[in-house]
Amino acid sequence: MKTDRFAVITGDVIKSSKLTAGELSRLPAVFVQVVNEVDRICKQPAGTTKYSIFRGDSFQIITPPACALKTLIILRAELRKTYPKTVANAVDVRTAVAIGTVSHFADNITESTGEAFTKSGHLLDKLPHSRQTIFGSAIPETDKELNTSLSLADEIIRKWTSSQASLISYLLSGLTQQEIALETGSSQPTILRKVKSLGWQGISDLLIRYDEII
């Protein structure tokens, strides 16, 4: 990763205690899919985004700052797709995103050290139970704006169904609704209805604003 700043995402899987042993064993495959999708969608070399799972349901991901928000969105969508449950029982995550420097990289990223890792862990510790995402950087004004926007985004994302979540990678890849319809074997009106119902316009606007200020 050719940058002096990194985004570290520290998080916990919500309702992991309700997963069966078989379901929990699929979690690593979810993260492999997530980091591969992030690198593909962000057009960066494979292996740029890395992850580690610890304590069974806790995790850390490191990626370039420009890809952090997309990483969060892809992760939550992949969990919805992998564990198709009702919205009320959906498998989701609580996450803290910190942008900063890294002083030491370890093969297991949870053993890495630096500003971004320290800040991400501290942010997760103080994340209110009423929220699912918190963001921190060196710029208070940026943090305030993004945390307000992420709070609203959480309200949209936590209502996604498995069917809606299956469209996220296509949308993040820049495919048109007609192209998505062809890829999925669905009609264009069906795709249009799903895209509108999952609140994509708001998520898209947030992604654009994130790119402007990060």
Residue, then its C-alpha position, 0 to 999 in steps of 0.5 A: m500500500k503506497t501511502d503514508r496513511f491507512a484505514v484500519i477497521t476494527g469490529d465485532v459481528i453482532k448476534s454471532s452467538k445466534l450462529t450455529a457452529g457451521e454458520l460461524s465456520r463460514l465467516p473466514a470465507v466471507f472476509v476473503q470475499v470482502v477483501n477480494e471485492v474491495d481490491r477489485i472494485c477499488k482497482q488496486p493489486a490483489g492482497t492490498t486489503k488484508y484482514s484478521i479474525f480473532r476471538g471468533d467474531s472480532f476482526q480487523i481490516i486494513t485498506p487504503p483510506a479511499c477504500a474504507l467506506k466501500t469496505l464497510i458497505i461490501l462487508r455488510a452486504e456480504l454478511r447479508k448475502t451469506y446469512p439470509k435471515t429476516v432483517a430483524n435477525a440479520v447478521d451485522v457488524r459494529t465497526a470503528v474506522a480510523i485513518g492514520t499512520v502504521s508504525h509496524f506491519a505484522d503478518n497477522i495484522t492484529e499484531s501490527t501497531g501504530e496510530a491507526f490501529t490504536k485509534s480504531g480500537h479505542l473508537l470501538d470501545k467507546l462506540p455507543h450501543s445505539r450506533q453501529t459505525i464510528f469514524g476517526s481521523a486527524i481532522p475533527e471537522t471531517d470526523k463530525e461530518l462523516n459520523t453524522s452521515l454514517s449514522l444515517a447510512d446505518e439506518i439505511i443499511r441495517k434494513w437491507t434484505s439479502s436480495q437487496a444486498s446481492l446488488i451492492s457489488y454490481l452497483l459499486s462496480g459502476l454497472t448500469q441497471q440494465e447491465i445488472a438486469l442482464e447479469t442477474g437474469s432479472s427484469q430492469p423494472t425489478i432492478l430499478r425497484k430494488v435499487k430504489s428500495l435499498g436507498w442507493q441514492g443516499i449511499s451513492d451520495l455519501l460515497i461521492r462526498y467521502d471521496e471529496i474529503i478523504 
